[in-house]
Amino acid sequence: MTQEAPKTAPHTALQHARIVGKVEYREGDGPNIVIRPGPVKVETGLNDATLSWEDGEVRGSTAIPLTDFKRYVKEGKIELAA
């Protein structure tokens, strides 16, 4: 009897960051939505970055292409925690 190897999640990394500039995302074909300034959790995968935040009792989350995330970091709009 053989056992199936455990399945592993795709490579992801969790880090803390802060939105300090204009960072936008889009839901479907709708208009761009600005993420409010403040702390976010970022989980990066192979192709995208998922940003999660809390604003009072409201929680938000979105996935953006990894290239856009890296551009926001390079432009200083997202600051990664040390």
Salt bridges, closest charged atoms under 4 A:
GLU24 OE2 - LYS22 NZ 3.62
GLU54 OE2 - ARG59 NE 3.57
ASP68 OD1 - ARG71 NH2 3.61
GLU75 OE1 - ARG71 NH1 3.71
GLU75 OE1 - LYS77 NZ 3.35
